[in-house]
Amino acid sequence: MTDPNTPANAAHITIALCTYNGEAHLRAQLESYLDQHHTNWSLWVSDDGSSDATLEIIQQFAREHGAEHPVRVIKGPRKGVVSNYLSLLCHPDFPAGITALSDQDDIWLPEKLDHALSSLQITDTPCLYGAQNIHVDNAMTKIGSSNTGNATPHFANALVQNIVSGHSAVLSPTALELVRKAGVPEGIPYHDWWLYLLVTAAGGQVVVDGHPTVLYRQHAANLMGAHNGWRATFERGMQVLGTTYGSWLDANTKALQACNALLTPDARSALDSFARRPRSPLMLARLGVRRQGRFSTACVYLAALLRRI
């Protein structure tokens, strides 16, 4: 944990923001950085080829606040959001240290960075922090909230489910170092799921905070909206029984196998078993594979029985 005798703002945090045509909501997100109780931060932006006013907004922000909060803008790889985030974290000039990921269209609550610092394990063991969010519409009216605060993070869960939202994710220095060693894998479905997988596979710690730290804006342009309620649970269950979910598992497995040397012996053994298709329910049970929730877990085992995964 962070040292309680150390001034709160002594720890520097690099905010990693990825943008693409985000002019509609970007200003509000940038303003929420300025409202943070923790003020010792700088900003790195990877823009993936915006054709709107996104870069102008960032440049204006840098002119007005760059003296106190340095801003660095780089060009993204233009291969989608996953590659944009991971290539930013793996950029050769990206600073070592605590790193907070940020989407372009959310609003951070003022205590977000404080919560992360008070919960993050700053040790030689990689640590990934995630928190809850409040779902809001474009009028900033609350329409829901996340509920992963009671989740139990572990590698057998990460093989089949992500429980760390990218917009709340914060990496310890050793977790960032781990991500950089693994590089930018091709074909994985989600960058936040990759972080959860990689950290647990390497024997790291994952902290899922029960506090909300982000206003998660729900709008038509969202790449990935909120998943809550029985309807969403049912839809996710049906997704597991489809063909896309199995391809996601295969892509994640292949990416982990490519950085096999970074994994613990137990994780390597489990991964070797999990990589074999078809995945039988007996094998999943032996590995302790499960999702958060009985219905979702049952869908995974049914998908294995039907040879969909």
C-alpha positions, 0 to 999 in steps of 0.5 A: 500500500502507499505509505500513509506518512507520504504526502498524497501528491508525492506519487506521480501518475501518468494519465494514458488517454487514447482519442479518436474523433472525441470532440463531443465529450473530450473537454469534460473529461479533460476538465475532470482531470483538473478537478482531481484531489491528487494533482501530481499528474501528467498526460500522454495522448495517443490520437488514432487519426482524428479528423474532428477538433480533438487535437485542437482541444488537446493542444489548447488544454496543453497551452493552458495547463501544460506548465503544471501538467505536461502533455505529450501527444503521439500518433496512434497506429490506426489499428483500433482502440486495443492497439492504440492503448497498448502501443501507447503504454509500450511507446519507448518514451512512455514514462515508468511509474503509476499509470492511469488509463482514460477513455475520452468520453467519461468524467472522472470523479474528483477522488478517482486517483486518490482511491487508486493510490490508496488501494494500489499495491506498490511492490515488486509484484505487478498490481492492477487496480479497477473500480466501479462506475456510475452510468449516465446519459448525455444529460449526465443523469444517472441510469445505472451503475457497475457492480463488480465490487464483490468480484474475486479476481484470479487467473481462472476467471480471467481466462473467460471473463474480464472484470477490470474496466479499462476506463478505471484501470490503474497500473503499478510501476511493475505492472506497466513494466510487465505490459511493456515486456509483453508488447502489443499482441495482435488480434486480442478483443479488449485491452482491459481484458488483456491487462487482467489476463496478463497480470494474473497470469504473471502472479500479480495482484488485482484490486477491484475497488467497490467505490465508483470513480467514473461517470461512464457516459452511455451514448450512441458512439460508445465502443463498448457500453455498460453491461448490467441487469438481467437482460444484459446478463442473458445477452452475455450468456447468449454471446458465450454460446455463439461463435465470437466468444470462442474466437476471443478466448483463442486470441487471448490464449495465443497472445499469452502463449507468445509471452510464456516466459512471463507467466508463472509455472501454474499459469503456464500449465493451466494455459497449456490445458486451456489452449486445447480445443475443444475445451471440455467441461471436465477440463474447465472444472479441473482448472477452476474456470468460472465467470462471476455469476452462476448463470454466466458460468453455466453458459461457459460450461454449456458452450464447452459441452456444445463445442462452441469454445 
